[in-house]
Amino acid sequence: MKDRYHNNFRKEMIEFIVNEPKRVLEIGSGTGKFRSHFNEDVEYWGIEPDTTSAHIASRINNTKVIVGSVPSVDKLIPNYYFDLIVCNDVIEHIQDTKGVFTFIESKLSKNGKVIVSIPNVRYLPNLKELLIFKDWSYRDAGILDRTHLRFFTKKSSQKTFEENNFKIIKYHGINSIYEGSNTWRRLINIFKYFIPVLILGQDTKYLQFGFTVEKKSNKLL
């Protein structure tokens, strides 16, 4: 399960990159797979607490990696420097939510953007486990990853950005429950889940939500 987190290309997040960054910082960069979505001349930094993954990213995937966690690595990262900051499924792992947004705000260049993916606790299989089976069992990965310190819905995610001085430019659900390995599987999933989603809400069909956000004020502090 650890490899799943650290070696994920996250292709579904490419569309949220709405600028053409020259300097990118990825928080929770893993082995640096997301770096492959950018040109070689892009200056790419990563923050990664796992030393093995950080080593792979720096040696193989052309990433300057700072080993550690946000916001403790603050002094090792230049201020107002990055055109894009990437946070793919990391905010829910950080205890100090306000601290991580303060960190991000201080590292963004003028007009810089942030792309974020956040797991959706109202994802239908999770609701089924809670409401039907009356269970809440932590696992090695997924919505109930045992390392998650925060849980978010679509509404609470939006509120979190608003409360921390960020404006949403683009967002929508990603990794739909209707998706499948082929057309036949997708049709089965639609038939199976259509009514529950209709009753409980369209947001329940998404495993995560993807966002593009920017600072409400682009004046440098």
C-alpha positions as CSV (number, residue, x, y, z in Angstrom):
1,M,0.0,0.0,0.0
2,K,2.9,2.3,0.7
3,D,4.1,1.9,-2.9
4,R,0.7,2.9,-4.1
5,Y,1.0,6.3,-2.4
6,H,4.6,7.0,-3.3
7,N,4.6,5.8,-6.9
8,N,1.4,7.3,-8.2
9,F,1.5,9.4,-11.4
10,R,-1.9,11.0,-10.5
11,K,-2.8,11.7,-14.2
12,E,-6.3,12.8,-13.2
13,M,-4.7,15.9,-11.6
14,I,-3.0,17.2,-14.8
15,E,-6.1,19.2,-15.9
16,F,-5.9,21.3,-12.7
17,I,-2.6,22.8,-13.8
18,V,-3.9,26.0,-15.3
19,N,-0.6,27.9,-15.5
20,E,2.7,27.2,-17.1
21,P,5.0,27.0,-14.1
22,K,8.8,27.5,-14.1
23,R,9.2,26.5,-10.5
24,V,7.1,23.8,-8.8
25,L,7.0,22.6,-5.2
26,E,5.3,19.3,-4.5
27,I,4.4,18.6,-0.9
28,G,4.4,14.8,-0.3
29,S,6.4,14.2,-3.5
30,G,6.9,10.4,-2.9
31,T,9.3,9.0,-5.5
32,G,8.7,12.0,-7.8
33,K,6.3,10.4,-10.3
34,F,4.2,13.6,-10.7
35,R,7.3,15.4,-11.9
36,S,6.9,13.5,-15.3
37,H,4.0,15.8,-16.2
38,F,6.3,18.8,-16.5
39,N,9.0,19.8,-18.9
40,E,12.6,19.0,-18.0
41,D,13.5,22.7,-17.8
42,V,11.0,23.2,-14.9
43,E,12.7,23.6,-11.6
44,Y,11.1,20.9,-9.4
45,W,11.3,20.7,-5.6
46,G,9.7,18.1,-3.3
47,I,9.0,17.7,0.4
48,E,8.9,14.1,1.5
49,P,9.2,12.5,5.0
50,D,10.1,9.0,3.7
51,T,13.8,8.9,3.1
52,T,13.8,6.0,0.6
53,S,11.2,7.7,-1.6
54,A,13.0,11.0,-1.3
55,H,16.3,9.4,-2.5
56,I,14.6,7.8,-5.5
57,A,13.0,11.2,-6.4
58,S,16.3,13.1,-6.2
59,R,18.4,10.5,-8.0
60,I,16.0,9.3,-10.7
61,N,13.2,11.8,-11.2
62,N,15.2,15.1,-11.3
63,T,13.7,16.5,-8.1
64,K,15.4,18.6,-5.4
65,V,13.9,16.9,-2.3
66,I,13.8,18.2,1.2
67,V,13.4,15.4,3.6
68,G,10.9,16.3,6.3
69,S,7.3,17.5,6.8
70,V,5.4,20.8,6.5
71,P,5.6,23.2,8.2
72,S,8.9,22.1,10.0
73,V,10.9,22.5,6.8
74,D,9.9,26.1,6.4
75,K,13.4,27.6,6.6
76,L,14.7,25.2,3.9
77,I,12.2,26.4,1.3
78,P,12.5,29.8,-0.4
79,N,9.7,32.3,0.2
80,Y,7.4,33.6,-2.6
81,Y,9.3,31.4,-5.1
82,F,7.0,28.8,-6.6
83,D,4.6,29.3,-9.5
84,L,2.8,26.1,-8.6
85,I,2.5,24.1,-5.4
86,V,1.2,20.5,-5.6
87,C,-0.7,18.8,-2.7
88,N,-2.0,15.5,-3.9
89,D,-3.7,13.8,-0.9
90,V,-1.5,15.4,1.8
91,I,-3.6,17.9,3.7
92,E,-5.6,15.2,5.5
93,H,-2.3,13.8,6.8
94,I,-1.2,17.1,8.5
95,Q,-2.4,17.9,12.0
96,D,-2.0,21.7,11.7
97,T,-4.3,22.5,8.7
98,K,-3.9,26.3,9.2
99,G,-0.1,25.9,9.5
100,V,0.1,24.1,6.1
101,F,-1.9,26.8,4.4
102,T,0.2,29.5,6.0
103,F,3.3,27.7,4.7
104,I,1.8,27.4,1.2
105,E,0.8,31.0,1.1
106,S,4.4,32.1,2.1
107,K,6.0,30.0,-0.6
108,L,3.8,31.0,-3.6
109,S,5.0,33.6,-6.1
110,K,2.7,36.4,-7.2
111,N,-0.2,34.9,-9.1
112,G,1.0,31.4,-8.2
113,K,-1.4,28.5,-8.1
114,V,-2.0,25.5,-5.9
115,I,-3.5,22.2,-7.0
116,V,-5.0,20.0,-4.3
117,S,-6.7,16.6,-4.2
118,I,-8.6,15.7,-1.0
119,P,-10.3,12.4,-0.2
120,N,-14.1,12.6,0.1
121,V,-15.4,11.0,3.4
122,R,-18.9,10.9,1.8
123,Y,-17.7,8.5,-0.9
124,L,-20.5,5.9,-1.3
125,P,-18.6,2.8,-0.2
126,N,-17.5,4.6,2.9
127,L,-21.1,5.7,3.6
128,K,-22.2,2.1,3.1
129,E,-19.7,0.8,5.6
130,L,-20.8,3.5,8.1
131,L,-24.6,3.5,7.6
132,I,-25.3,-0.1,6.6
133,F,-22.6,-2.1,8.4
134,K,-22.2,0.4,11.3
135,D,-18.5,0.2,11.0
136,W,-15.5,2.6,10.8
137,S,-12.4,0.5,10.3
138,Y,-9.1,2.1,9.5
139,R,-6.9,0.7,6.8
140,D,-3.5,1.0,5.2
141,A,-4.9,3.2,2.3
142,G,-8.1,4.8,1.1
143,I,-10.6,7.1,2.7
144,L,-10.0,5.6,6.2
145,D,-6.2,5.5,5.9
146,R,-5.0,5.1,9.4
147,T,-2.6,8.0,8.9
148,H,-5.4,10.5,8.1
149,L,-5.8,13.1,10.8
150,R,-8.6,15.1,9.0
151,F,-11.6,14.1,7.0
152,F,-13.3,16.3,4.4
153,T,-16.5,16.6,2.4
154,K,-16.9,18.7,-0.7
155,K,-18.5,21.4,1.4
156,S,-15.9,21.4,4.2
157,S,-13.1,21.4,1.6
158,Q,-14.4,24.5,0.1
159,K,-14.9,26.1,3.5
160,T,-11.3,25.2,4.4
161,F,-9.9,27.1,1.4
162,E,-12.1,30.1,2.2
163,E,-11.1,30.2,5.8
164,N,-7.4,30.1,4.9
165,N,-7.3,33.0,2.4
166,F,-7.5,30.9,-0.8
167,K,-9.9,31.4,-3.7
168,I,-11.1,28.4,-5.7
169,I,-10.5,28.7,-9.5
170,K,-11.5,25.2,-10.5
171,Y,-12.8,22.1,-8.9
172,H,-14.7,18.9,-9.5
173,G,-14.9,15.3,-8.3
174,I,-12.3,12.8,-9.5
175,N,-12.1,9.0,-9.6
176,S,-15.8,8.4,-9.9
177,I,-17.4,5.2,-8.6
178,Y,-18.8,4.8,-12.1
179,E,-15.4,4.3,-13.6
180,G,-14.2,0.8,-14.6
181,S,-11.5,-1.0,-16.4
182,N,-13.6,-1.3,-19.6
183,T,-17.0,-0.2,-21.0
184,W,-18.8,-3.2,-19.7
185,R,-17.5,-2.7,-16.2
186,R,-18.5,1.0,-16.3
187,L,-22.0,0.1,-17.3
188,I,-22.3,-2.3,-14.4
189,N,-21.0,0.3,-12.0
190,I,-23.5,2.9,-13.3
191,F,-26.4,0.4,-13.0
192,K,-25.2,-0.7,-9.5
193,Y,-24.7,2.8,-8.0
194,F,-27.1,5.1,-9.9
195,I,-30.0,4.9,-7.4
196,P,-27.8,5.2,-4.2
197,V,-26.0,8.2,-5.7
198,L,-29.3,9.8,-6.7
199,I,-30.6,9.5,-3.1
200,L,-27.5,10.4,-1.2
201,G,-26.1,13.1,-3.5
202,Q,-23.9,13.4,-6.6
203,D,-20.9,14.1,-4.4
204,T,-21.0,10.5,-3.1
205,K,-19.8,9.0,-6.3
206,Y,-16.3,10.6,-6.1
207,L,-13.4,9.2,-4.2
208,Q,-11.7,12.6,-4.1
209,F,-12.1,16.2,-5.2
210,G,-9.6,18.1,-7.2
211,F,-9.0,21.8,-6.8
212,T,-7.0,24.7,-8.3
213,V,-6.8,27.6,-5.9
214,E,-4.9,30.8,-5.5
215,K,-4.3,33.3,-2.8
216,K,-7.2,35.8,-2.4
217,S,-4.7,38.6,-2.2
218,N,-1.7,38.4,-4.6
219,K,0.2,41.1,-2.8
220,L,3.4,39.8,-1.4
221,L,3.6,39.9,2.3
